[in-house]
Amino acid sequence: MSNRRAQKGRKELPVQGPKSLEPFFDPCAVAVIGVSNDPTKIGSIIFGNFLRPGFRGNVYPVNPKHKRVLGKKCYTSVKEIHGSVDLAVIAVPAQAVIQVVKDCVEKGVKGVIIISGGFKETGPEGAEREEELKEIVAESNIRIIGPNCLGVYNSTSMVDTFFLPEEKAGRPKIGSISFVSQSGAFALSTMDWMAYQGVGISKCISYGNGCDVNEVDLIRYLADDPATKVIVIYVEGITDGRKFMEESRKTIVKKPILIVKAGKTKKGSVAALSHTGTLAGSDKIYEAAFKQSGVIRAEGFQDLFDMAKTLSLQPPAPGNRILIVTNGGGAGVMIVDACEVCSLEVPELPSHVQRKLKEQFPPHFSTKNPIDLTGDAYDLGFGIALDEACLRYDGVDGVIICLLPQVPKLTIKVANIIADASFKSRKPIVACCMGGEFTANVSGEIEKRGVPIFPTPERAVDAMWALVKYGENLKKGNKR
């Protein structure tokens, strides 16, 4: 008889075939293999994660050397656990992994996360061991994430196999960005950074060597995941380029895919081989593949998550015509320069729009594009500019606001005015807010209301470029 916990509102795993990835993200029963009473051991940290408030399933420690761990009965093998096990997390030496996986197959475990390293990334002996894992997968219904990975973090089900203590590596709040990473370190630093910046996450998956579940499987899963709005990927090499392109083309009509590709240079490619055992390949080939499949490529960490945050908060731009509203002339010029570099147009506003603005503005406000409210800017002035030149005018596709809140007449109320325009508009709005402590407070209030905000004009423009690019990709994808 199953000892799976029956809970009100607790959903059972959906029937999606023997190769479903759902057990990795919302399991009802988890076995952590490699647990001990030493709280600094990887298995013990992972086991402790599942004991924190939030995870609603059963969790079982497994280690033949212990009878109890953290007050829980410890099993000598996963096969001894009564009832079904959806997910097994393995943190034992590489030499013991094969037998543990075989035990999981015999038990009928649906998904296995292998945290352990010591496989193809270490050379021929490890590669041979990894090939044996692939054979096990091919002959069974089990799915494997890893080896050589951190595994899965799901902010809603609280599955957390990241073996870094929460006091050292923060866990982000619930959000709509899902992050797929070949690198565990990159996944870890990203999670910590997102938690610190207050950016929400849906899921984070570090899949390591990808002996079974790889980036294509995860894109396919996340494409239909209602909790994921934006898919972000870090890769060093792609296992099957054709399948990656096919799956990406299908997915981008549902949600955007952002990617950062490491190993672009010759030396970087060599480093990738020693890291996850992946041959990074020619960067020109990857660049062409990303363009053809509608994937948006970021150049680095900051770029990647500026774009991800923006795409999670704002709609895609229907075109590349950008309105700029500022109360700092120099900052407006910087935005124009950055727009030109990114092939974004900054069209002059037609005379009838400028006339309506002049009727409501002081004579010294500029009504062209950029609209410059000068040092006399006041809260409602931004509302008038957005209403006349964005909401009532179809000649622009997106708005970049550059706000210098230090001027005398601006107050925190400007955040509500900008947010209100964003709510009413079907066009995306991003903002730039430059300054110190007071500016940071205003920025926080604006972003709380759903408008992404950045500390420099260039970052705001790059974020808008991502919205324009995704709009273009959507049009192409829908024509296929």
C-alpha positions in Angstrom: 0.0 0.0 0.0 1.4 3.4 -1.0 2.5 5.7 1.8 2.3 8.7 -0.5 0.9 11.6 1.6 -2.7 12.4 0.7 -3.1 16.1 0.9 -6.0 18.5 0.2 -5.3 20.3 -3.0 -2.2 18.3 -3.8 -2.3 17.2 -7.4 -1.2 13.8 -8.5 1.4 13.5 -11.3 -0.2 13.8 -14.7 -0.1 10.9 -17.1 2.2 12.2 -19.8 3.9 9.0 -20.8 6.9 7.2 -19.3 9.4 9.9 -20.3 7.6 12.8 -18.6 9.7 15.4 -16.9 7.0 16.3 -14.4 8.5 14.2 -11.6 11.6 16.5 -11.5 9.5 19.6 -10.8 6.5 18.5 -8.7 7.2 15.1 -7.1 5.1 13.6 -4.3 7.9 11.4 -3.0 11.7 12.1 -3.1 14.6 9.9 -2.0 18.0 11.7 -1.3 20.8 9.1 -1.7 24.1 10.0 0.0 22.7 11.6 3.1 24.7 11.6 6.4 24.6 13.3 9.8 27.4 15.7 8.7 25.4 18.9 7.9 28.2 20.1 5.5 27.9 17.1 3.2 26.2 17.7 -0.2 23.5 15.0 0.4 22.7 16.3 3.8 22.2 19.9 2.6 19.9 18.7 -0.2 17.9 16.6 2.2 17.6 19.6 4.5 16.3 21.6 1.6 13.3 19.3 1.3 12.6 19.5 5.1 12.1 23.3 4.8 8.5 24.7 4.8 7.1 24.7 1.3 7.8 21.2 0.0 4.6 19.2 0.5 5.7 15.7 -0.5 7.5 13.0 1.4 11.3 12.8 1.6 13.4 9.8 2.4 17.1 9.7 3.3 19.1 6.8 1.9 22.5 5.7 3.2 23.4 2.1 4.3 25.8 3.5 7.0 23.1 5.3 9.0 19.9 4.2 10.7 18.6 7.8 11.3 19.4 11.2 9.7 18.1 14.5 11.1 15.5 12.5 13.1 14.3 10.6 10.0 14.5 6.9 9.4 17.4 6.2 7.0 17.1 3.5 4.3 19.9 1.3 3.2 18.6 1.4 -0.4 16.0 3.2 -2.4 14.4 -0.3 -2.9 13.6 -0.5 0.8 11.3 2.5 0.7 7.7 1.5 1.0 5.5 3.0 -1.7 6.4 4.8 -4.9 9.3 7.3 -5.4 8.9 9.9 -8.1 12.4 11.5 -7.8 15.8 10.3 -6.6 18.6 12.7 -6.0 22.0 11.0 -6.0 25.0 12.5 -4.2 27.5 9.6 -3.9 31.0 9.0 -5.4 31.0 8.5 -9.1 32.0 4.9 -8.8 28.8 4.1 -6.9 26.4 5.9 -9.1 25.7 3.2 -11.7 24.5 0.7 -9.1 22.4 3.3 -7.4 20.7 4.2 -10.7 20.1 0.5 -11.4 18.4 0.3 -7.9 16.2 3.2 -8.9 15.2 1.5 -12.2 14.3 -1.6 -10.2 12.3 0.5 -7.8 10.4 2.2 -10.6 11.7 5.7 -9.8 10.5 8.1 -12.6 13.3 10.7 -12.5 16.9 10.8 -11.2 19.1 13.8 -10.6 22.8 12.9 -10.4 24.6 15.6 -8.6 27.9 13.7 -8.6 30.8 14.6 -10.9 33.4 12.3 -12.3 32.0 11.5 -15.7 32.8 12.6 -19.2 34.1 15.9 -18.0 37.1 14.1 -16.4 38.3 12.0 -19.4 38.0 8.5 -20.9 37.2 6.6 -17.7 34.4 9.0 -16.8 33.1 9.1 -20.3 32.8 5.3 -20.3 30.8 5.5 -17.0 28.5 8.1 -18.6 27.9 5.9 -21.6 26.7 3.2 -19.2 24.2 5.7 -17.8 22.9 6.3 -21.3 22.4 2.6 -21.8 20.4 2.3 -18.6 18.1 5.2 -19.8 17.7 3.6 -23.2 16.6 0.3 -21.7 14.2 1.7 -19.1 11.5 4.4 -18.5 13.7 6.4 -16.2 14.8 10.0 -17.0 18.1 11.5 -15.8 19.3 15.1 -15.2 23.0 15.3 -14.9 25.5 14.0 -14.0 27.8 16.8 -12.7 25.0 19.3 -12.0 23.1 21.1 -9.3 19.7 19.8 -10.5 16.4 21.6 -10.1 14.9 24.5 -8.2 11.1 25.1 -8.5 9.9 28.2 -6.6 6.3 27.0 -6.4 6.7 23.3 -5.4 9.9 24.0 -3.5 11.9 21.2 -5.1 15.4 22.4 -4.3 18.4 20.2 -5.0 20.9 23.0 -5.0 23.5 22.0 -2.4 24.5 25.5 -1.4 23.2 26.7 2.0 20.5 29.4 1.7 22.4 31.8 3.9 25.2 31.8 1.3 23.2 31.4 -1.9 19.8 33.1 -1.9 16.7 31.6 -3.4 14.6 34.1 -5.6 11.0 34.9 -5.0 8.3 33.3 -7.3 8.4 34.8 -10.8 7.9 33.8 -14.4 11.5 33.4 -15.7 12.8 29.9 -16.1 16.5 29.4 -16.4 18.2 26.4 -18.0 22.0 26.1 -17.5 24.7 23.7 -18.5 26.9 25.2 -15.8 26.1 24.7 -12.2 28.2 27.6 -11.1 26.4 29.9 -13.6 23.0 28.7 -12.3 24.1 29.2 -8.7 25.4 32.8 -9.2 22.3 33.6 -11.3 19.9 32.4 -8.5 21.8 34.3 -5.9 21.9 37.5 -8.0 18.2 37.2 -8.8 17.4 36.8 -5.1 19.5 39.9 -4.3 18.0 42.0 -7.1 14.4 41.0 -6.2 13.9 39.3 -9.6 11.5 36.4 -9.5 12.1 32.9 -10.9 9.8 30.1 -11.8 12.3 27.3 -12.3 16.1 26.9 -12.5 17.6 23.7 -14.0 21.3 22.9 -14.0 21.6 19.9 -16.2 25.4 19.5 -16.3 26.7 16.9 -18.8 23.2 16.2 -20.1 23.6 12.5 -20.5 19.8 12.2 -21.0 17.7 15.3 -20.3 19.2 18.1 -22.3 18.4 21.7 -23.4 16.0 20.5 -26.1 13.9 18.4 -23.6 13.8 21.3 -21.2 12.7 23.8 -23.9 9.9 21.4 -24.9 8.8 21.1 -21.2 9.0 24.8 -20.4 7.2 25.8 -23.6 4.0 24.4 -22.2 4.6 25.3 -18.6 2.0 27.9 -17.5 4.3 29.2 -14.8 7.1 30.1 -17.3 6.8 33.3 -19.4 10.4 33.6 -20.5 13.0 30.8 -21.1 16.6 31.7 -20.4 19.4 29.4 -21.4 23.2 29.2 -20.7 25.0 26.7 -23.0 28.5 25.8 -23.9 27.5 23.4 -26.6 24.3 22.0 -28.1 23.8 18.2 -28.4 21.5 18.1 -31.4 21.5 21.4 -33.4 18.6 20.3 -35.7 16.3 19.4 -32.8 17.3 22.5 -30.9 16.3 24.7 -33.9 13.0 22.8 -34.5 12.0 23.0 -30.8 13.0 26.7 -30.6 10.9 27.6 -33.6 7.9 26.0 -32.1 8.4 27.6 -28.7 9.1 31.2 -29.7 5.5 31.7 -30.9 4.4 30.9 -27.3 7.2 32.6 -25.3 10.7 34.1 -25.9 13.9 32.2 -25.6 17.0 34.1 -24.5 20.4 32.4 -24.7 24.0 33.1 -23.7 26.5 30.9 -25.5 29.9 30.5 -23.8 33.0 29.1 -25.5 32.9 31.6 -28.3 36.6 31.8 -28.7 39.1 29.0 -29.3 40.4 29.0 -25.8 36.9 29.3 -24.4 35.9 26.2 -26.4 38.8 24.3 -24.9 37.7 25.4 -21.4 34.1 24.2 -22.1 35.4 20.8 -23.0 37.1 20.4 -19.6 34.1 21.8 -17.8 31.1 19.8 -19.0 32.8 17.6 -21.6 31.1 19.6 -24.3 32.7 20.6 -27.6 31.6 24.2 -28.1 32.0 24.3 -31.9 32.2 27.2 -34.3 30.5 30.3 -32.9 29.5 31.5 -36.4 27.5 28.3 -36.8 25.7 28.9 -33.5 25.1 32.5 -34.3 23.4 31.5 -37.6 21.4 28.8 -35.9 20.1 31.2 -33.2 19.0 33.7 -35.8 17.2 31.1 -37.9 15.4 29.6 -34.9 14.2 32.9 -33.4 16.4 32.7 -30.3 17.6 36.0 -28.9 21.2 36.0 -28.1 22.6 38.0 -25.2 26.3 38.9 -24.9 26.8 38.4 -21.2 25.2 37.9 -17.8 23.9 41.5 -17.3 22.6 41.7 -20.8 20.8 38.3 -20.4 18.9 39.2 -17.3 18.1 42.7 -18.2 16.4 41.3 -21.3 14.8 38.4 -19.3 13.3 40.8 -16.8 12.0 43.1 -19.5 10.4 40.3 -21.5 8.7 39.0 -18.4 7.1 42.4 -17.6 6.3 44.0 -21.0 4.7 42.9 -24.3 6.8 42.5 -27.5 7.1 45.7 -29.6 5.1 45.7 -32.8 7.9 47.6 -34.6 11.2 49.4 -34.0 10.0 53.1 -33.8 10.9 54.4 -30.3 9.5 57.4 -28.4 11.9 58.9 -25.8 10.5 60.9 -22.9 13.0 62.5 -20.6 13.7 65.4 -18.3 17.4 65.4 -19.0 18.5 66.6 -22.5 21.9 64.9 -22.4 20.4 61.6 -21.3 18.0 61.8 -24.2 20.8 62.3 -26.6 22.6 59.2 -25.2 19.4 57.2 -25.7 19.2 58.4 -29.3 22.8 57.3 -29.9 22.2 53.9 -28.3 19.0 53.4 -30.4 20.9 54.0 -33.6 23.6 51.5 -32.6 20.8 48.9 -32.1 19.0 49.8 -35.3 16.0 51.3 -33.5 14.4 54.3 -35.1 13.7 57.6 -33.2 11.1 59.3 -35.5 10.2 62.9 -35.1 6.7 63.4 -33.9 4.2 64.8 -36.5 3.0 68.3 -36.2 -0.5 67.5 -34.9 1.0 65.5 -32.0 3.5 68.2 -31.2 0.7 70.8 -31.3 -1.3 68.9 -28.7 1.7 68.7 -26.5 2.5 72.4 -26.8 -1.0 73.3 -25.8 -0.4 71.6 -22.4 3.3 72.3 -21.9 5.3 75.3 -21.0 7.0 76.9 -24.0 10.5 75.7 -23.1 9.6 72.0 -23.1 10.8 70.2 -26.3 7.9 68.4 -28.1 10.0 66.6 -30.7 11.5 63.2 -30.1 13.0 63.0 -27.5 10.3 64.9 -25.6 12.3 66.9 -23.1 10.5 68.1 -20.0 13.7 69.8 -18.7 14.5 70.5 -15.1 11.0 71.9 -14.6 9.5 68.4 -15.2 6.5 67.6 -13.0 4.7 64.3 -12.4 1.7 65.0 -14.7 4.0 66.1 -17.5 5.2 62.5 -18.0 1.5 61.5 -18.1 0.6 64.1 -20.8 3.6 63.0 -22.9 2.8 59.4 -22.7 -0.9 60.0 -23.4 -0.5 62.2 -26.4 2.6 60.6 -28.0 2.0 56.9 -27.2 -1.5 56.1 -26.2 -3.2 58.3 -28.7 -0.6 58.1 -31.5 0.1 55.0 -33.5 3.4 56.1 -35.0 5.6 54.7 -32.3 6.0 51.1 -31.2 7.6 51.5 -27.8 8.7 54.1 -25.2 11.9 54.6 -23.3 11.5 56.9 -20.3 14.6 58.5 -18.9 13.7 59.9 -15.5 15.9 62.2 -13.3 13.7 62.3 -10.2 16.0 64.8 -8.3 14.4 67.9 -9.9 12.2 69.9 -7.5 8.7 69.3 -9.0 8.9 65.5 -9.4 7.6 63.2 -6.6 7.1 59.5 -6.0 3.7 59.9 -7.6 5.4 59.8 -11.0 5.7 56.0 -10.5 1.9 55.6 -10.6 1.6 57.8 -13.7 4.1 55.8 -15.6 2.6 52.5 -14.4 -0.9 53.7 -15.4 0.3 54.5 -19.0 2.0 51.1 -19.2 -1.2 49.3 -18.1 -3.3 51.1 -20.7 -0.8 50.7 -23.5 -0.3 47.7 -25.7 3.1 49.0 -26.5 6.1 48.3 -24.2 7.6 50.8 -21.9 11.0 50.6 -20.3 12.6 53.2 -18.1 16.0 54.5 -17.1 16.5 56.3 -13.7 20.0 57.7 -12.9 21.1 58.8 -9.5 21.6 57.8 -5.9 19.5 56.8 -2.9 16.3 58.8 -3.7 16.5 57.7 -7.3 16.8 54.0 -6.2 13.6 54.4 -4.1 11.7 55.9 -7.1 13.1 53.1 -9.4 11.9 50.5 -7.0 8.4 51.9 -6.9 8.3 52.0 -10.7 9.5 48.4 -11.2 7.0 47.2 -8.5 4.3 48.4 -10.8 5.6 46.3 -13.8 7.8 48.7 -15.7 11.4 47.5 -15.9 13.9 50.1 -15.0 17.7 50.4 -15.5 20.4 52.7 -14.1 21.9 53.6 -17.5 20.5 54.7 -20.9 22.4 52.0 -22.7 20.9 49.2 -20.7 17.4 50.5 -21.1 17.9 50.6 -24.9 19.3 47.1 -25.0 16.2 45.9 -23.0 13.9 47.6 -25.6 15.9 46.0 -28.4 15.0 42.6 -26.9 11.3 43.5 -27.1 11.6 44.7 -30.7 13.6 41.6 -31.6 11.0 39.3 -30.0 8.2 41.1 -31.8 10.1 40.5 -35.1 10.6 36.8 -34.3 6.9 36.4 -33.4 5.9 37.7 -36.8 8.3 35.4 -38.6 7.3 32.4 -36.4 3.6 33.0 -37.0 4.1 33.0 -40.8 5.8 29.6 -40.8 
